[in-house]
């Protein structure tokens, strides 16, 4: 049975990988690290905060899954952003991919 507080409709997979992200059409990219991902979104940690409701572009320079390199680009909506709970000067960010904007 699904937890009633869980909003994600697909399974999430623990996956730690470097990514680059920026506000959509903004040239300055931030380096971040994924915590987990699903077919419809991602949770990552960043040194910069992102405004909930904003559109961002996410790019993975490449990761390896079953010995296959998977570069990935997506446009996503920031669903939530909060200061890291472990005392680091970082932010935890949850995003939902926009349908049709994942490459």
N, C-alpha and C positions, 0 to 999 in steps of 0.2 A: 504494500500500500504506500502511496506517495505521501510525503509530509505535506500537510495543508499549507505550509508556508513556502513550499517550493513552487516557483513560478515557471521554471524551465520545463518545456515539454519533451526534451530529449535528454539522453544520458550525457553526463559530463565525464570527461577523461582528464586525469591528472597529467599535466604535460608542462614541463619547465623548459622554455625556449626563449631566446632573445627575440624581441620584436622592435620595430620602429613605429611610432605613431605620431600623428599630428592632427590638428584641426583640419577639416576638409579644405583643400586648396590653399593650405598654408605651407610655406617652404621650410619652416623650422621643424625638424623631427626630433622627438624625444626617444631615448632608448628606454625600454621597459622589459619585463620578464613575465611570461605567462605563468599562471598558477594552474588553471584548468581551462578546458574548452569543451564546447559541445557543437552540434550541427547548427545551432542558431545563435551562439554567443560565446563570449570569452570573459575570463576574470584574469586581470594582470596587475602587476605592481609597477608603479612609475615614480620617478622623483618629482614629477609635476602633476598637479591636480587638473582634472578635466571637468568642465561644467556639465551637470546632468541635462540631457536634452540636446546637447551639441552633437553634430555629426563629425566623426573622425575617420581618418584613413589609417589602416593597419597594414603593415608589410612585414613579413617574415623573410629575412634574407635566405632562409632555407633551413629545414630541419630534416632529421632522418627518422623515418618510420619504416620498419621492416626493410632497411637498407635502400630505401627510395627517397631521394631528395624531394622535398615538397615546398617550393616557394609558394607564398600565399599572399594575396592582396584582398582586402575587404573594406567596405565602407560600413560603418556601424554607428548606432546611436548610443551615447553614454546614458545608461540607465541609473547608475549610482556611482558616487565617488566619496570615499571617506579616508581620513587620516589613518595610517597604519596603526593597528592596535598593539604592536610590539615595541613601541617607543622610537622606532626609526623615523627619520624625516622623509617618509615616503607615503604614497597614496595607493589605496586599493581601489580598483576601477572595474565595474561590471558593464559590459556592452552587449547589445543585441545587433547581429548583422542585419543589414537591410536586404530584403529579398531581391535576388537578381544582381547583387553587387559584390559577390564573392568570386574571385578568380583563382 
